[in-house]
């Protein structure tokens, strides 16, 4: 059941953890028939490098490369990497996180600005269904 006050989040991307963006990107682009923007973002807060395949206004594929052994995705890569998370874009990140807590979701990373999204905040939630979801703020916070 949906809360009539809550605006639903919009699907934004699927994230895959890879050992090297440069080594993986052409294979993803060819296999999925997607265009690579050829822009790689280094995010010191997340300790990752990321890039996107696909068109800007459609759901995309994100490739995530650990920025070092202290990266939050390093252990995931050590287990083989691959499909890591789904991302939804939301008008109200704080309201979305309250909703996720009310459904017993676990906030694994509180909101932080993300380089790849021009400083818009992201947060990470682990759902009761064992799904890692990234929530992306649609606009910069005031």
N, C-alpha and C positions, 0 to 999 in steps of 0.2 A: 504494500500500500504506500502511495506517495503522499508526502506532505504538500497540501495545496499551496502553501506559502513558499516553499522551496523551489527555486528554478533548477531544473535538472542540468547536470553537467553534460558537456558535449565531448564525445570521443575525440582525442587529439593525436595520439600516437601509440605505437607499441615499441618497447625498448628491448634491444638485444645486447648482451654483454659479449664483447669480442676482445681478443688479445691485442689486435692492431687494426685500427680503422683503415689505414692505408692498404693493408693486406686483404681486408674483408669487403670493402665497399664495392668494388667492381663485381664481385660474385653476387652480392645482394641486388645490385642494380640490374644485372643481367637476368637473374633468376626471377625477379619480380617485375621487370619491365619498368623500373622507376628511374627518374632522372636524379642525379646527385648534384646538389648545389655547390659542391666543392668548397664548403666552408666548414672548418673544424673549430670548435669552441673549447678552450681550456678553462675549466671552472675550478679555481683554487678552494672554494668553500666545499664543493662536492668531492673534490680530489679525483676528477675524471676529465676526460676529453670526450666530446660528443659531436656527432654530425647527423644530418637528416637527409633522407631520400624521399622524393615525392614532391608534390606541388604544395606551396605554402598554405592554401586555403582548404586543403583536403587532409584526411588522416594520413599520417606519415609513418615511416620506419625510422627509429633512432638507433644508431650504433653508439654504444658506450664502451669506452676503453678506460681501464683503471689508470690513474695518474701516478701510481706507485703502490707499494705494498701496504700503505696505510689507507688506501681507498676503500670505501664501503663495499665496492663490488669485487675486490680482490679475491675474497674467499669464494664467491660465486664463480668466478672465472677458474679458480683452482679446481672446482668440481666439474669443469667442462664448459662453463658459460652457456650462452644461448638465450632463449626467451626469458626475460627478466621481469618486465612489468607492463602494465597498461597505464595510459595517462588520460585523464579527463580534464577539460578546461571548465572552470566555474566562475560565475560572476561574483560570488562571495565565498572566498576561501575559508574564512573563519566560521561562517555558518555551515559550510560543508564539513568541516572538522568536528563541529558540535554534533552534527547529524551522525557522522561516522562513530563518534564516541557513544552516542545513544544506541547504536546498533552493535555495540561491543567491539568496534574496530579499534585497533591499537595504533596510536600515532607513533610511528617509529622515527620520524624526523619532523620537528616543528617547522613552521614556515621560515624559509630563507630566500634571499634573492638569487636568481639563476642567471648566469652570464648568457647562456644560449637563448634566453627569452627577454633580453633587454632589461634585466633587473626585476621582472615580475617574479612574485614569490611562488615557490613550490613547497609542497609538504608531502610526506609519505605516510601511507596507511596500510596496515596489514589487516585484511578483513577476516571475519570468522570463517570464510570459505577458503582461507589460505591463499589469498591473492594479494600480491603487492600492487598497490595503486598509487600513482603519483597524481596529485592534484595541482593544477596550474591556474594561477590567477589570470582571469581574462584581461584585466587592465592593471596598471601599476597602482599600488596602494597609495592613498592620499598621504 
